[in-house]
Structures are given as structure tokens and as C-alpha cells.
Amino acid sequence: MRRYDLETPAGRAAALDEAAPIVAKLKNLAVRHGVAVQLAGMLGIMDERFVVHRVSQIAHWQRDRGGRGRTDDHRPRRETPAIQAPVAPPGPALNLRSPAHRTERELLKLALQRPELVSPAFDAYGVDEFTAPPYAAVRQCVQDAGGATGAPADYLDAVRAAAPNDTVRALVTELAVETIFAKTVDEAYAGDQLVTVRLRAVDRRIRDVQGALARLGPNGDPEKVAAVQNELWVLTQYGQSLRNNGAAAL
């Protein structure tokens, strides 16, 4: 585990990939379950059941194959997609059944078609607040084009020109003409999309901070523990304010 950066989702996923097969080799079910729970805490993964299930799944796989261990050609498939960097690979697949992806798409359509409704709040949104890599790439294009606030007449041309490749450029064009799914496209609707995307980002960060706090443990450096606890408190308060006050809390 020391070979990975456990402060990042990708680092935790990679560490779990290496550690889980080791824990899965424990024969005693009670011991294996207990160590899997301990592993979740060491990694800072708050969903202990996910780690326990992952270890159990690999244990069954090892047993069915005579305990030979995993090979590159016979890896059990992950139940959750690997976290990717905010860039758009060629021909990216989007899960439009995902509520998060649908809302991110709506917000980007508003930013491209009705930038005045989401400005200036949208320009303060980080690329990492968009969980779908293609959408994160479009968000980066808007930023590189100068932002949505006070969009000039050639705004869309500037966003397209900022695209790193034809795939992203085509997505910008698609989002710029696709129908916005609202009977009334106004500030209230735009505010709902802004709040939903931001709130999901805050909730993700809260889970990350909770994981960092779990990794520090009861004997962690008091100053680090205090700093993490303070960040957790600030995030929790901000999230509650977003839920209570909507776009006014942005």
C-alpha cells in the first residue's frame, strides 16, 4: 500500500487491486472478513461492504481456479468503473442513465446555449466537478475560451477552437444544439443544475475527507487530524447550505 498515493481515488483503487487478492487467500472466513474490514479502513474506503464483497469475490475466483491467483488475462471485472482523468478519450462512452451525467450534460448545454443563465457561477466550477471525462473536457474548453461570463458573439467558435481533438469538438457542437430538457429554461432551472452538480462534487469530497480521516486513525498527528476535521466540518456546512438555500448558497 505504501507504493500508492492513498489520497487519490486512483491510488486507492490500485492499492485495493493488489491488496484484495492477498486478503482473499486467508482460509478462515471470520478472519478474512475482519481483515477485509481493516483493509477498508487502511485505504480510507468508507463502504466496507464493497471491500468485503470484493475480497469474497476474488476468494471464490481463486478457489474455482485452484488458488492459482489472478493473471492479466483472467482478471475479475470491476463492479465500478475506474476513475479517469478529466480528458476525453477517442469515442468516449457516456452513461446517460446516470443522474450525475444527465445533470452535467444539462449544465453544459446551458453554459453553451444560455451562458447568461449560469454566469458567473459556472466559471467558478472546477473541471473535476464533472465526473464524465468527455464533459470534463468540454468544461475545460469553456474555460480555455475565456469562460461563459459575458460571452461574446463568437463564443461558441472560441469554445470549439479550444477543443483538443475532433471528438471533443463534435461533442461541443452536439451540446450547443441539443434541446434543453425543461419546459421553461430560466434562472431557476439553471440554478437547479448548478446546485446539483456542485452538491454531488461536495458529497464526493466529503467521502474523500472521511477516508483521509479514517487513514489517520486514532493515533494520527493531532494537527493533521484537526485540519482534516475542520475541512470536513466546512464541507458539511456548505453541503447543508446548498440543500437549504439552493443557488443562493453558491
Buried (B, 14 or more C-beta within 10 A) or exposed (E): BEEBEBEEBEBBBBBBBEBBBEBBEBEEEEEBBBBBBEBBBBBBBBEBEBBBEBBBBBBEBBEEEEEEBBEEEEEBEEEEEEEBEBBBEEEBEBEEEEEBBBBBBBBBBBBBBBBEBBBEBBBEBEBEBBBBBBBBBBBBBBBBBBBBBEBEEEBBEBBBEBBEEEBBBEBBBEBBEBEBEBEEBEEEBBBBBBBBBBBBBBBBBBBBBBBBBBBBEEEBEEEEBEEBEEBBEEBBEBBEBBEEEBBEBB
